[in-house]
Amino acid sequence: MGRPPNLYSFADIDSDLAPNLRKYVLDQQNEACKRHGVFRIAVSGGSLPKTLAKALLPPSNGSEEDKVDFSKWQIFYADERCVPLNHEDSNHKLVQEEWLNKIPKEMAQPEVFTISEEHLDDAQETADEYEQKLVSVFAARDSVKLPLFDLILLGCGPDGHTCSLFPDHPLLREQDAWVLSISDSPKPPAKRITLSLPVVLAAAKVGFVATGGGKKDVLKKIFETEEGSKLPCGLVNEGGGEKVSWFCDQAATEGVSFPRRGSVI
Ligand SMILES: O=C(O)[C@H](O)[C@@H](O)[C@H](O)[C@H](O)COP(=O)(O)O
């Protein structure tokens, strides 16, 4: 690894972490729009959507620099459960309820890429269909080796998983496919699809959001031990280096040694 990832620890989620996360996302949005006129972002489920809602809503405080320009957003799921989109386990439903549905109706809405509901009992088919959606956006499969997201926002599980990439799972070794299926996920539901590790590592920026005392032990492991650096979150740190940032609160980082400490704002 070159330079280590950035680990930010904030005193409070609402008044501190959320505005910093907003600034970070807006910086990536603005840079991506300058680069290619759109902002391509992938997001996970778990506790992330709730924190992200605090960061993104309301979409503007009136000033030009502070505008979340959803008209430029193309939103993908970093991982999704193979359930109907209106099912209570669906990450899309969660994201809709937490913030997509709360974007003011008079504003231009983002483009959201959901999984197909056609073959939900076949996780591989669902993964292949989702990969085709990525191909249609990120150009023909043979002309780009990997889709280049502008930003991927992820959570960190208590066992160090991220997306639906679980510790010691063979999916971690997948080098070729963009979207993978898993039918034995240790976190229910068992059938899911997930971006592959090479796709996560190809993104321009990767932001983790991990809050609460329940994350303390796994963060210590990831940042301080050899064993932790082999966990899925640790592999993203190792492969992504300084393009990876962690947005945490003090409860999650108590006693964790920081590679680099700071504030985005
Ligand atoms: O669909 C999922 O299960 C999530 O995308 C998953 O990868 C999540 O991000 C982590 O499990 C962390 O979840 P918490 O933030 O709730 O701990």
The ligand as a Tripos MOL2 file, in Angstrom:
@<TRIPOS>MOLECULE
LIG
   17    16     1     0     0
SMALL
NO_CHARGES

@<TRIPOS>ATOM
      1 O1        -27.0540   -5.1140    2.2630 O.co2     1 LIG1
      2 C1        -26.3050   -5.1000    3.2120 C.2       1 LIG1
      3 O2        -26.3630   -5.9210    4.1240 O.co2     1 LIG1
      4 C2        -25.3320   -3.9920    3.3170 C.3       1 LIG1
      5 O3        -25.0890   -3.3440    2.1480 O.3       1 LIG1
      6 C3        -24.0510   -4.3530    4.0740 C.3       1 LIG1
      7 O4        -22.9140   -4.5160    3.3000 O.3       1 LIG1
      8 C4        -23.8520   -3.2630    5.1030 C.3       1 LIG1
      9 O5        -23.3180   -2.1180    4.5110 O.3       1 LIG1
     10 C5        -22.9310   -3.7280    6.2230 C.3       1 LIG1
     11 O6        -23.4500   -4.9350    6.7370 O.3       1 LIG1
     12 C6        -22.8510   -2.7310    7.3520 C.3       1 LIG1
     13 O7        -24.1150   -2.5570    7.8870 O.3       1 LIG1
     14 P1        -24.3670   -1.5800    9.1100 P.3       1 LIG1
     15 O8        -23.9470   -0.2370    8.6690 O.co2     1 LIG1
     16 O9        -25.8470   -1.6790    9.3590 O.co2     1 LIG1
     17 O10       -23.5600   -2.1420   10.2350 O.co2     1 LIG1
@<TRIPOS>BOND
     1     1     2 2
     2     2     3 1
     3     2     4 1
     4     4     5 1
     5     4     6 1
     6     6     7 1
     7     6     8 1
     8     8     9 1
     9     8    10 1
    10    10    11 1
    11    10    12 1
    12    12    13 1
    13    13    14 1
    14    14    15 2
    15    14    16 1
    16    14    17 1
@<TRIPOS>SUBSTRUCTURE
     1 LIG1         1 GROUP 0 **** ****
